[in-house]
Amino acid sequence: MTETDPGPTSLTGRARAGYSARRPLLLDAEAGAVTVIVATELVGQQVQPDTELVWIVLPVAGDAPHDRWQATAVSVDVEFTDGAQLSRMGAVDQYGDGITVHAQGAARKLWPDQWNLRRVSLEPAVGRVIRRVTASLGTVPGASVRAYLDEVGILPVPAPVDDLDTVDTRRGSHSTPTFSRGNTAPLVGLPHGGVFAVPMTDASVSDWPYSWAAHNRAHDGRPAVQAFATSHIASPWMGDHGVFQLMPSPLREPALDRTQRALGFEHRDEKARPHLYEVALDGGITAEIVPDQFAIAARFSFDGGEGSIIVDHLGDATLLSQSSTADGRELDVHLHAFAAKPAYFVHCAFSHVHSSDVRQHGDTVRGHLRLADGAQVAEAVVGLSTVSPAQARENARPSVRFADRKHAAREEWSRIMGLLDIDARSEQQRASLYGGLYRAFLYPNWYSEPVPDGGFAFGSPSQRGRIEHGALAVNNGFWDTYRTAWPLVALLHPGASVALANGFVNHARVSGWTPRWSAPAAEDCMTGTTFDLVFADLAAKDLPGLDLAGGYAAAVKGATVPATDPAVGRKGLRESRYLGWTPTSTHEGLSWSLDNALNDWSIAVLADRLHGAEHSAPRREELAVEREYFARRSLGYQRVFDRERGFFIGRDIDGGWRTPFDALEWGIDYTETHAWGTAFTAPHDGAGLVDLHGGEGAFGARLDELREIPERASETNVGHYGRVIHEMLEARDTRMGLLAMSNQPAHHIPFMYMFAGRHDDAHRLVKECLDRLFVGSDFGQGYPGDEDNGEMSAWYLFASLGLYPLVPATGTYVLVPPSVRRAVLRPFGGNEVEIRIVRGDPDDSFISSVRVDGREWHDISIGHDVLQRGCRIDFELSSTPTGWARHSRPISSRTLHGFSQPVQDLAHPARADRTSAGLEALVDDRAAIPVAVAPGDALTIRFAEAAPVSMVTVTADGPGAIDFDVDLLDEHGLVVASRPYRHVAFTWAEQLRPLSAPRVDGPPPCGARFVFRGTGTVRQVEVILADSGATDRR
């Protein structure tokens, strides 16, 4: 049965409507498979060269979990007057899949409850005459299967374009807060530029400014623009700020209301490129916007010869000044700060306008400027500054022509596109790869502005009204981006990655801390001080110019000092630094525990780098002990793994496991996932993780099990979220079991098979992700979930090229089968890397052999140093498993640092002697009570048994220096080793410092005694058990 009805409920579009039609065609196969005639206007047409059949379809998800994807067996076919049928002529869609109902269903690339675009080349049928076009929907017994169809037609094949013009910045924008296919907007900006330009289909919001499908107008099913605006959006979840809006109108006296002033457009008429957004609007207006470093420029063409430009903004504002110029008007506006977002000064220069009614209305500045008589084009430039109105004018550069800005922006992005030369297997893949490059280099952003004296300045993002000097980078969620985005920029533009990383280190200078999430100030979002890992990864690659000392100091502070501001530092650190895990009293404490282990590994890497370059013997000793301390803390993930149940599980402050426990429940102890999604989260130490799971066989079996259990996105497993969140829906609809490749916590998991020697299984799984999950780039989709600051794009790029940075801060990549025939990487200032498939096909999922510069390569990993020198990597691929490199494993951190045991404190309140009253609080693992000490005060600790000691730690109450001695004691309480510690400096309040223990020549000690030699205030001391299995790997 077929009919038209108001339309489906779409996860990513307007509800109860077609894609564009007000009443789309409903295919209902409740009574059996259905085939119907559609697009009767095509009957009798002769197929022309360079044309393609297109249709848009929404399969309705079945109610029962096993019926959810039944409606994806849907397709359109063409019969010709000579009896031929397109589906039997070798025709395939843009992804290479057949167009029979069975082939479309088997491909598993149609997403239910969303509109999907299919394009099929008509080249096999050129010259034939169309007899009829049919739409078919399969079914299964007892299931009600429905799908909606819209926009069936024949269109010209898009003409080939250069690499930059193949980028469609709308990729990922066919999304909503309910379901993400990227959650992006078509941002126009320079690489790492200071401001974006964005078309707004809803000019009243600061989160989803452009959602052309969801914002379609009800009365005509078309999208409409309400404004063209400045933007600083790091993520829709973070919100925008500094939003100043311009909107052209064909009317001399336009309505200012955002809905009333909106102008409709056709989605196919947009030109969305990194350097330019252009669209033809209703009313005969063409709008173009281009970027500058801290400005945007707009050009509006009016066919009617009259019109106006509306001025608007988000938030509160003050009109500072307004004046006439030789050919137009100038405005100076102050956009006020709000929430944690900064204020901006705005300078606007308009040409070919002759009058203005822009006025202050309460806390808003609104109005319009009229097009000059006889003019058909008006231009505007909007400069922004956090420093001053004068600096906003400098940033606007009003004397620079629109055409020159457009050309300069194109040149900058062309240089970025030139970093890769790719022989893609399809235009779809090419668009996705170069579109991914755009996203990877769009973020982070420079916040510091070049000032006339030659330096840089900025308004502090954290302290309003304060002007700072130096370079500052912003807009990054490091929990996401450390995985792939930063490694990609480091590979292709190492100088930029170093400069930007140093720009984030400067946050510590400005506010005292580096952010976890910058937008632009630190945001209380996500777990882990993961900028540490970004920075250490750059250091591990020996990239010159890093502020190693500054980055290390900031990382050590984040790992040893509890923050009073929840937006910075590590939550639960006051207890976790002694317990070895973040207790369940801390929200998402289990994820904090695992991320802390990763970030502690990064600090050990930085300590090692600094140790190697240090000449001062005392400082070398400090760095050596800090290297050991943080390396062993990086093994702390072992403390939260329950071997009996095979999961990482939250522990309370007394060490008890979280009860009740459900491995499928989202949140609570886990960030945006559940226990299954976190079961493999120690990519820095895969060998240790394998041991926890019971060996390579058990580890591989556990990964298999992950993929076999379906994600239900059930309301019974919503945890602390209280509702089914979008990450749950996306994880379900990837159809990969509990492997939620739609979100960052899973992005390393396919490669983890390599730690079990099952490289073929890793390669097969990566290929499936590339082939199925990144579809829809030509339809505003292209991603299986949020594209966060370039991370999802960089994952796709790395996996397609045949490399992946699995083990962070080691300077290594694992090898996977390339999905492109040939790629040449041309890093800025570096040497070319050529990657080729010399035998086999880009569709093949397995590696037969690898040669590097002609030499056989039998290792699953390759070093960054090899790529840095320049090389050629030749792959031979196979369509069947080969077992290539099965005896090699990715590197593990323990191989590099030589430790196998986490930090373990031998001090315990029950074994503390009250040599001096009140000092027993120093071993309670809480550090909640500051204890004043005086010369001669002593605390003696008896060990449960004799044990070797490698370190002690002391936590001071405040900045300053403390003098004390540490004695190690035998079973009789006699001193077997002693060491004085003088002027031990503490930089920050509540800082923990690890120190080398006294050296014992003989049997291990049975106790320790701290004797204070001066006054001070102390919160905690520890005596750390030596790692009996440690080997010096330096």
SEZAGU-595588 format. One record per residue (C-alpha): residue number from 1; residue in one letter; x negated, y negated, z negated. Coordinates in steps of 0.5 Angstrom, whole numbers, plus 500, padded with zeros to 3 digits. Layout:
resi:resn:east:north:up
NUM:a:X:Y:Z
...
***
This chain:
resi:resn:east:north:up
1:m:500:500:500
2:t:498:493:501
3:e:500:486:499
4:t:498:479:497
5:d:499:477:490
6:p:496:471:486
7:g:490:475:486
8:p:485:479:481
9:t:482:477:474
10:s:475:475:476
11:l:469:475:471
12:t:465:470:475
13:g:471:466:479
14:r:477:463:478
15:a:483:467:475
16:r:489:469:479
17:a:486:467:486
18:g:483:470:492
19:y:475:468:493
20:s:478:462:497
21:a:485:464:499
22:r:491:463:495
23:r:493:470:496
24:p:488:475:497
25:l:490:482:500
26:l:491:487:495
27:l:489:494:497
28:d:493:499:492
29:a:491:506:493
30:e:495:509:487
31:a:499:514:492
32:g:492:516:496
33:a:487:513:500
34:v:489:507:504
35:t:487:504:511
36:v:490:498:513
37:i:489:493:519
38:v:486:486:517
39:a:484:480:521
40:t:488:481:527
41:e:486:474:530
42:l:479:478:532
43:v:483:483:536
44:g:481:482:543
45:q:475:479:542
46:q:468:481:545
47:v:462:482:541
48:q:457:477:542
49:p:449:477:541
50:d:447:475:534
51:t:453:476:530
52:e:455:479:524
53:l:462:482:521
54:v:463:479:514
55:w:468:480:508
56:i:469:479:501
57:v:471:484:496
58:l:473:485:489
59:p:474:492:487
60:v:478:492:480
61:a:475:496:475
62:g:479:502:472
63:d:482:502:465
64:a:478:509:463
65:p:471:508:463
66:h:470:514:468
67:d:475:510:473
68:r:471:504:472
69:w:468:504:479
70:q:472:508:483
71:a:475:502:487
72:t:468:501:489
73:a:469:506:495
74:v:472:500:499
75:s:470:498:506
76:v:471:494:513
77:d:470:498:519
78:v:472:496:527
79:e:474:500:532
80:f:473:498:540
81:t:477:499:546
82:d:472:504:548
83:g:474:509:542
84:a:467:507:539
85:q:467:505:531
86:l:462:501:528
87:s:461:505:522
88:r:459:511:527
89:m:454:507:531
90:g:449:506:525
91:a:451:500:523
92:v:449:498:516
93:d:450:492:511
94:q:445:487:509
95:y:442:492:504
96:g:441:498:509
97:d:447:502:507
98:g:453:505:511
99:i:459:502:511
100:t:464:508:510
101:v:468:508:504
102:h:464:514:502
103:a:457:510:503
104:q:459:504:500
105:g:461:507:494
106:a:455:512:493
107:a:451:506:494
108:r:453:503:487
109:k:452:496:489
110:l:459:493:489
111:w:460:490:482
112:p:467:491:479
113:d:472:485:477
114:q:467:480:481
115:w:467:478:489
116:n:462:481:493
117:l:460:479:500
118:r:458:484:505
119:r:455:483:512
120:v:454:487:518
121:s:450:486:524
122:l:454:487:530
123:e:448:488:534
124:p:450:496:536
125:a:457:493:539
126:v:455:487:543
127:g:459:487:549
128:r:464:491:546
129:v:472:489:545
130:i:475:489:539
131:r:481:494:538
132:r:483:493:531
133:v:479:492:524
134:t:481:496:518
135:a:480:496:511
136:s:480:502:507
137:l:480:504:500
138:g:478:511:497
139:t:481:514:491
140:v:481:520:486
141:p:487:524:484
142:g:491:521:478
143:a:487:514:478
144:s:490:508:480
145:v:485:504:485
146:r:486:497:487
147:a:481:492:491
148:y:482:485:493
149:l:480:483:500
150:d:478:476:503
151:e:475:472:508
152:v:474:478:513
153:g:471:475:520
154:i:465:475:525
155:l:460:469:524
156:p:453:468:527
157:v:447:471:524
158:p:443:466:520
159:a:438:463:524
160:p:431:465:522
161:v:427:459:517
162:d:421:458:514
163:d:419:461:507
164:l:422:454:503
165:d:428:454:507
166:t:430:461:506
167:v:430:459:499
168:d:438:458:496
169:t:438:455:489
170:r:445:457:488
171:r:442:464:487
172:g:445:466:480
173:s:450:460:480
174:h:456:465:481
175:s:457:466:474
176:t:461:464:468
177:p:459:464:460
178:t:463:471:461
179:f:459:474:466
180:s:452:472:468
181:r:449:474:475
182:g:444:469:473
183:n:447:463:470
184:t:443:458:474
185:a:445:452:477
186:p:442:449:484
187:l:437:445:481
188:v:433:440:485
189:g:426:439:482
190:l:419:439:483
191:p:414:444:481
192:h:414:444:473
193:g:417:437:474
194:g:420:432:469
195:v:427:432:471
196:f:432:435:475
197:a:438:433:480
198:v:444:437:480
199:p:451:437:483
200:m:456:438:478
201:t:463:441:479
202:d:465:439:472
203:a:462:433:470
204:s:465:433:463
205:v:460:439:461
206:s:453:439:459
207:d:452:447:459
208:w:455:450:466
209:p:455:444:471
210:y:455:447:477
211:s:460:454:478
212:w:463:453:485
213:a:467:459:484
214:a:470:459:477
215:h:471:451:478
216:n:475:452:485
217:r:481:448:485
218:a:487:451:484
219:h:491:447:490
220:d:487:449:495
221:g:482:454:493
222:r:476:450:495
223:p:470:447:490
224:a:469:440:489
225:v:463:435:486
226:q:465:431:481
227:a:458:428:480
228:f:451:428:482
229:a:446:427:476
230:t:440:427:473
231:s:439:434:468
232:h:434:437:464
233:i:437:443:463
234:a:433:449:460
235:s:439:454:460
236:p:446:453:460
237:w:446:456:453
238:m:441:451:450
239:g:445:445:453
240:d:443:439:458
241:h:441:432:456
242:g:439:425:459
243:v:445:426:464
244:f:446:420:468
245:q:451:421:474
246:l:452:418:481
247:m:459:420:485
248:p:460:417:492
249:s:467:415:494
250:p:470:413:500
251:l:474:408:497
252:r:472:401:495
253:e:476:401:488
254:p:476:409:486
255:a:479:412:480
256:l:473:413:475
257:d:477:420:472
258:r:472:425:474
259:t:478:430:476
260:q:481:424:480
261:r:474:422:483
262:a:472:429:485
263:l:471:431:493
264:g:472:437:496
265:f:467:441:500
266:e:466:448:503
267:h:461:452:500
268:r:458:454:507
269:d:456:447:508
270:e:452:446:502
271:k:444:446:504
272:a:441:448:497
273:r:433:448:497
274:p:428:447:492
275:h:427:440:494
276:l:433:438:497
277:y:441:439:496
278:e:445:436:501
279:v:453:437:502
280:a:458:434:507
281:l:464:432:502
282:d:471:430:504
283:g:472:423:506
284:g:467:423:511
285:i:461:423:506
286:t:454:426:506
287:a:451:426:500
288:e:443:428:499
289:i:439:428:493
290:v:431:429:492
291:p:427:429:486
292:d:421:426:484
293:q:417:427:477
294:f:421:423:473
295:a:426:420:477
296:i:431:423:482
297:a:434:419:489
298:a:440:420:493
299:r:442:418:499
300:f:450:417:501
301:s:452:416:508
302:f:459:414:509
303:d:463:415:516
304:g:468:410:515
305:g:464:404:514
306:e:466:403:507
307:g:466:406:500
308:s:463:406:493
309:i:458:409:488
310:i:461:411:481
311:v:456:410:475
312:d:458:415:469
313:h:454:419:464
314:l:455:424:459
315:g:454:422:451
316:d:454:415:449
317:a:450:410:452
318:t:449:402:452
319:l:448:398:458
320:l:442:394:457
321:s:442:389:463
322:q:444:389:470
323:s:442:384:476
324:s:442:383:484
325:t:436:385:488
326:a:435:383:495
327:d:439:388:498
328:g:443:391:492
329:r:443:392:485
330:e:439:394:479
331:l:442:397:472
332:d:438:399:466
333:v:442:403:461
334:h:440:407:454
335:l:443:414:454
336:h:443:415:446
337:a:440:421:443
338:f:445:426:440
339:a:444:433:436
340:a:437:435:437
341:k:436:432:444
342:p:432:426:445
343:a:435:419:448
344:y:433:416:455
345:f:432:409:458
346:v:435:409:465
347:h:433:405:471
348:c:437:405:477
349:a:436:401:483
350:f:441:401:489
351:s:441:399:496
352:h:446:397:501
353:v:451:395:495
354:h:453:388:494
355:s:458:388:488
356:s:459:392:481
357:d:464:392:476
358:v:460:397:472
359:r:461:395:465
360:q:460:397:457
361:h:467:400:455
362:g:466:402:448
363:d:460:407:447
364:t:460:409:455
365:v:457:405:461
366:r:462:406:467
367:g:464:403:473
368:h:463:403:481
369:l:458:399:486
370:r:461:397:493
371:l:458:399:499
372:a:456:393:503
373:d:460:390:508
374:g:457:393:515
375:a:453:399:511
376:q:454:406:513
377:v:448:409:508
378:a:447:407:501
379:e:441:409:497
380:a:440:410:489
381:v:434:412:485
382:v:434:413:478
383:g:428:413:473
384:l:428:416:466
385:s:424:415:461
386:t:423:417:453
387:v:418:411:452
388:s:421:405:454
389:p:426:401:460
390:a:419:399:463
391:q:417:406:463
392:a:423:408:466
393:r:422:403:472
394:e:415:405:473
395:n:418:412:473
396:a:423:410:478
397:r:418:408:483
398:p:424:404:487
399:s:419:401:493
400:v:418:409:495
401:r:423:410:501
402:f:428:416:500
403:a:425:420:506
404:d:418:419:503
405:r:420:422:497
406:k:424:428:501
407:h:417:429:505
408:a:413:429:499
409:a:418:434:495
410:r:418:439:501
411:e:410:439:501
412:e:410:440:494
413:w:414:446:494
414:s:411:449:501
415:r:405:449:497
416:i:408:454:492
417:m:411:458:497
418:g:404:459:501
419:l:402:462:494
420:l:405:469:497
421:d:405:471:505
422:i:410:477:505
423:d:412:482:510
424:a:419:483:507
425:r:423:489:510
426:s:430:484:510
427:e:432:477:510
428:q:435:479:504
429:q:429:481:500
430:r:425:475:503
431:a:430:470:500
432:s:430:474:494
433:l:423:474:493
434:y:421:466:495
435:g:428:464:491
436:g:424:468:485
437:l:418:464:486
438:y:422:457:486
439:r:425:459:479
440:a:418:462:476
441:f:415:455:478
442:l:421:451:476
443:y:420:452:469
444:p:416:450:464
445:n:417:442:465
446:w:412:436:463
447:y:415:432:458
448:s:410:427:458
449:e:410:421:463
450:p:404:418:466
451:v:403:411:464
452:p:400:405:467
453:d:393:405:463
454:g:392:412:466
455:g:394:417:460
456:f:401:420:458
457:a:406:418:453
458:f:413:421:451
459:g:418:419:446
460:s:417:425:440
461:p:423:430:442
462:s:423:432:434
463:q:422:425:431
464:r:427:420:434
465:g:424:413:435
466:r:416:415:435
467:i:412:414:441
468:e:406:420:442
469:h:401:420:447
470:g:398:426:450
471:a:401:432:455
472:l:407:435:452
473:a:410:441:456
474:v:418:443:454
475:n:423:447:456
476:n:422:455:455
477:g:424:461:452
478:f:418:465:450
479:w:422:471:448
480:d:424:471:455
481:t:418:469:459
482:y:412:472:456
483:r:414:478:459
484:t:413:476:467
485:a:414:469:468
486:w:408:466:465
487:p:404:472:467
488:l:406:471:474
489:v:404:463:474
490:a:397:465:471
491:l:396:470:477
492:l:398:465:482
493:h:396:458:479
494:p:392:459:473
495:g:390:452:472
496:a:398:450:472
497:s:399:456:467
498:v:393:453:462
499:a:395:446:463
500:l:402:448:461
501:a:400:452:455
502:n:396:447:452
503:g:402:442:453
504:f:406:447:448
505:v:400:447:443
506:n:401:440:443
507:h:407:441:440
508:a:403:443:433
509:r:400:436:434
510:v:406:433:434
511:s:411:436:430
512:g:406:441:426
513:w:409:448:430
514:t:409:451:436
515:p:417:452:438
516:r:420:459:439
517:w:425:456:444
518:s:423:449:447
519:a:429:445:450
520:p:426:440:449
521:a:425:440:441
522:a:424:447:438
523:e:431:450:438
524:d:433:455:432
525:c:434:461:437
526:m:431:468:438
527:t:426:472:434
528:g:419:472:434
529:t:413:466:435
530:t:412:469:442
531:f:409:463:445
532:d:403:466:441
533:l:403:472:446
534:v:404:467:452
535:f:397:464:450
536:a:393:470:448
537:d:395:473:455
538:l:392:467:458
539:a:386:468:454
540:a:385:475:455
541:k:385:474:462
542:d:379:469:461
543:l:382:463:464
544:p:378:457:463
545:g:380:451:460
546:l:385:454:454
547:d:385:450:447
548:l:383:456:444
549:a:382:453:437
550:g:388:449:437
551:g:393:455:440
552:y:389:460:435
553:a:391:455:429
554:a:398:454:431
555:a:399:462:432
556:v:396:463:425
557:k:400:458:421
558:g:406:461:424
559:a:404:468:422
560:t:402:466:415
561:v:406:460:413
562:p:414:460:411
563:a:417:454:415
564:t:422:450:412
565:d:425:448:419
566:p:429:454:421
567:a:428:452:428
568:v:420:454:428
569:g:416:459:425
570:r:418:466:423
571:k:424:468:419
572:g:424:472:413
573:l:416:471:413
574:r:416:469:405
575:e:417:477:404
576:s:415:480:410
577:r:408:478:410
578:y:407:483:404
579:l:412:488:405
580:g:410:489:412
581:w:417:488:415
582:t:423:483:415
583:p:428:485:411
584:t:435:486:413
585:s:437:480:408
586:t:434:476:414
587:h:439:476:420
588:e:436:480:426
589:g:431:482:421
590:l:429:489:425
591:s:428:485:431
592:w:424:480:427
593:s:419:486:425
594:l:418:488:432
595:d:417:481:435
596:n:412:480:429
597:a:408:486:431
598:l:407:484:438
599:n:405:477:436
600:d:400:479:431
601:w:397:483:436
602:s:396:477:440
603:i:393:473:434
604:a:388:479:434
605:v:386:478:441
606:l:385:470:440
607:a:381:472:434
608:d:377:476:438
609:r:376:471:443
610:l:374:466:438
611:h:369:471:434
612:g:365:472:441
613:a:364:465:442
614:e:362:463:435
615:h:355:462:432
616:s:357:460:425
617:a:356:466:421
618:p:361:464:416
619:r:366:463:421
620:r:364:469:425
621:e:366:473:418
622:e:372:469:417
623:l:374:471:425
624:a:372:478:424
625:v:377:479:418
626:e:382:475:421
627:r:382:480:427
628:e:382:486:423
629:y:388:483:419
630:f:392:481:425
631:a:391:488:429
632:r:393:492:423
633:r:399:488:422
634:s:401:489:429
635:l:402:496:427
636:g:407:494:423
637:y:412:497:428
638:q:411:503:425
639:r:414:501:418
640:v:421:500:421
641:f:421:507:425
642:d:425:512:422
643:r:422:519:424
644:e:428:523:422
645:r:433:519:426
646:g:428:517:432
647:f:430:509:432
648:f:427:503:429
649:i:432:501:423
650:g:433:495:419
651:r:430:496:412
652:d:432:492:406
653:i:427:488:401
654:d:426:495:397
655:g:425:499:403
656:g:431:502:404
657:w:434:504:411
658:r:440:500:413
659:t:447:503:411
660:p:451:505:415
661:f:448:506:421
662:d:450:506:428
663:a:445:507:434
664:l:450:504:439
665:e:452:498:435
666:w:450:491:438
667:g:447:486:433
668:i:446:485:426
669:d:439:487:426
670:y:438:487:433
671:t:437:481:438
672:e:442:482:444
673:t:442:489:444
674:h:442:496:439
675:a:438:501:436
676:w:437:505:443
677:g:435:498:447
678:t:430:497:441
679:a:427:504:441
680:f:421:503:446
681:t:420:496:443
682:a:412:496:442
683:p:409:496:449
684:h:403:493:446
685:d:401:500:443
686:g:405:505:447
687:a:400:511:445
688:g:402:509:437
689:l:410:509:440
690:v:409:516:443
691:d:406:519:437
692:l:412:516:433
693:h:417:519:437
694:g:413:526:437
695:g:409:526:443
696:e:409:525:450
697:g:414:530:451
698:a:419:528:446
699:f:418:521:448
700:g:420:522:455
701:a:426:526:453
702:r:428:520:449
703:l:427:516:455
704:d:432:521:459
705:e:437:521:453
706:l:437:513:454
707:r:439:513:461
708:e:444:519:460
709:i:449:516:455
710:p:454:510:458
711:e:454:503:455
712:r:461:502:454
713:a:461:495:452
714:s:466:497:446
715:e:470:492:441
716:t:468:497:436
717:n:461:496:437
718:v:460:488:437
719:g:456:488:430
720:h:456:481:428
721:y:458:478:434
722:g:465:479:433
723:r:467:480:440
724:v:464:483:446
725:i:459:479:449
726:h:457:478:456
727:e:450:482:455
728:m:454:488:453
729:l:459:487:459
730:e:453:486:464
731:a:449:492:461
732:r:455:496:462
733:d:456:494:469
734:t:449:496:471
735:r:451:503:471
736:m:444:505:468
737:g:447:508:461
738:l:444:505:455
739:l:438:502:459
740:a:441:494:460
741:m:436:492:465
742:s:441:486:465
743:n:437:483:459
744:q:430:482:457
745:p:429:487:452
746:a:430:492:457
747:h:425:490:462
748:h:419:494:460
749:i:423:500:459
750:p:422:503:466
751:f:415:503:465
752:m:414:506:459
753:y:415:513:462
754:m:408:512:464
755:f:406:513:457
756:a:408:520:457
757:g:405:521:464
758:r:411:521:468
759:h:409:516:473
760:d:414:518:478
761:d:420:517:474
762:a:418:510:472
763:h:417:509:479
764:r:424:512:481
765:l:427:508:476
766:v:424:501:478
767:k:426:502:485
768:e:433:503:483
769:c:433:497:479
770:l:430:493:485
771:d:435:496:490
772:r:441:496:486
773:l:441:490:481
774:f:439:484:485
775:v:444:484:490
776:g:448:478:492
777:s:443:473:493
778:d:447:470:499
779:f:453:470:495
780:g:450:466:489
781:q:449:472:485
782:g:442:476:486
783:y:441:478:478
784:p:444:483:474
785:g:444:478:468
786:d:441:471:465
787:e:435:468:470
788:d:432:465:464
789:n:426:460:466
790:g:424:464:471
791:e:423:471:468
792:m:428:475:471
793:s:425:472:478
794:a:418:474:476
795:w:420:481:474
796:y:423:482:481
797:l:417:479:484
798:f:412:483:480
799:a:416:490:481
800:s:417:488:489
801:l:409:487:490
802:g:407:493:486
803:l:404:490:480
804:y:407:489:473
805:p:404:486:466
806:l:407:492:462
807:v:402:491:456
808:p:401:484:454
809:a:395:480:452
810:t:390:486:455
811:g:389:483:462
812:t:392:489:466
813:y:398:491:470
814:v:401:498:472
815:l:402:500:479
816:v:408:501:482
817:p:410:503:489
818:p:411:496:493
819:s:417:494:496
820:v:414:490:502
821:r:410:492:507
822:r:405:487:506
823:a:404:482:501
824:v:398:477:501
825:l:397:473:494
826:r:393:466:495
827:p:392:464:488
828:f:391:456:487
829:g:383:456:487
830:g:382:463:487
831:n:381:469:492
832:e:386:473:496
833:v:389:479:494
834:e:392:483:500
835:i:397:489:498
836:r:399:494:504
837:i:403:500:505
838:v:398:504:510
839:r:403:510:510
840:g:410:511:508
841:d:416:506:508
842:p:418:500:503
843:d:424:505:501
844:d:419:510:498
845:s:420:511:491
846:f:413:515:490
847:i:405:513:490
848:s:401:519:494
849:s:395:515:493
850:v:392:508:492
851:r:385:505:495
852:v:382:499:492
853:d:377:495:497
854:g:377:502:500
855:r:375:506:494
856:e:380:511:491
857:w:384:509:485
858:h:386:514:480
859:d:388:510:474
860:i:396:507:473
861:s:393:501:471
862:i:389:495:474
863:g:385:489:471
864:h:387:482:472
865:d:379:481:473
866:v:380:486:479
867:l:385:481:482
868:q:381:475:480
869:r:375:477:484
870:g:380:478:490
871:c:381:485:493
872:r:385:489:498
873:i:390:495:495
874:d:392:500:500
875:f:398:504:498
876:e:400:511:501
877:l:408:512:499
878:s:412:518:499
879:s:419:520:499
880:t:418:525:494
881:p:415:526:487
882:t:407:527:488
883:g:404:526:481
884:w:399:521:482
885:a:395:518:477
886:r:399:523:472
887:h:392:524:467
888:s:392:516:466
889:r:396:512:461
890:p:397:505:461
891:i:392:501:456
892:s:394:501:448
893:s:392:496:443
894:r:389:501:439
895:t:384:503:444
896:l:382:496:444
897:h:382:494:437
898:g:380:500:434
899:f:385:501:428
900:s:391:506:427
901:q:394:504:420
902:p:398:498:418
903:v:396:493:413
904:q:397:497:406
905:d:397:493:399
906:l:394:497:393
907:a:397:492:388
908:h:403:493:385
909:p:407:490:379
910:a:407:496:375
911:r:400:497:376
912:a:398:490:374
913:d:395:489:367
914:r:397:482:363
915:t:390:480:363
916:s:392:473:363
917:a:400:472:362
918:g:404:470:368
919:l:399:473:373
920:e:403:479:374
921:a:408:475:379
922:l:402:474:384
923:v:403:482:386
924:d:411:482:386
925:d:411:481:394
926:r:416:475:393
927:a:411:469:393
928:a:417:466:390
929:i:414:463:384
930:p:408:458:384
931:v:403:460:378
932:a:398:455:375
933:v:391:458:374
934:a:386:456:370
935:p:378:457:369
936:g:377:464:366
937:d:385:467:368
938:a:384:474:371
939:l:389:479:374
940:t:387:486:374
941:i:390:491:378
942:r:389:499:377
943:f:390:503:384
944:a:395:509:384
945:e:388:513:386
946:a:381:511:388
947:a:382:508:395
948:p:377:504:400
949:v:378:497:400
950:s:377:492:406
951:m:380:486:405
952:v:384:482:400
953:t:389:476:401
954:v:391:470:397
955:t:397:466:398
956:a:396:458:395
957:d:402:454:393
958:g:399:448:397
959:p:394:445:401
960:g:387:445:398
961:a:381:449:396
962:i:381:455:390
963:d:375:458:387
964:f:375:465:384
965:d:372:472:384
966:v:374:479:386
967:d:371:485:382
968:l:372:492:385
969:l:373:497:379
970:d:371:504:378
971:e:376:509:374
972:h:373:506:367
973:g:374:499:369
974:l:367:498:370
975:v:365:493:376
976:v:362:497:382
977:a:362:491:387
978:s:363:483:386
979:r:364:477:390
980:p:365:470:389
981:y:369:466:393
982:r:368:459:393
983:h:372:453:396
984:v:377:457:400
985:a:380:452:404
986:f:388:452:405
987:t:391:448:410
988:w:398:449:409
989:a:403:450:404
990:e:404:457:402
991:q:399:459:407
992:l:396:466:406
993:r:389:468:408
994:p:386:474:409
995:l:378:475:406
996:s:373:480:407
997:a:373:485:400
998:p:367:486:396
999:r:362:491:399
1000:v:362:498:395
1001:d:356:502:396
1002:g:359:509:393
1003:p:365:512:391
1004:p:371:508:393
1005:p:374:503:387
1006:c:380:505:383
1007:g:382:498:381
1008:a:381:490:383
1009:r:380:484:378
1010:f:381:477:381
1011:v:378:472:376
1012:f:380:465:377
1013:r:374:460:377
1014:g:378:453:377
1015:t:384:450:377
1016:g:390:451:382
1017:t:396:454:384
1018:v:397:461:387
1019:r:403:465:389
1020:q:401:472:391
1021:v:394:476:392
1022:e:393:483:395
1023:v:388:488:396
1024:i:388:491:402
1025:l:387:499:403
1026:a:381:500:409
1027:d:383:504:415
1028:s:380:510:414
1029:g:380:512:422
1030:a:378:505:424
1031:t:373:505:430
1032:d:369:498:432
1033:r:372:497:439
1034:r:369:490:440
***
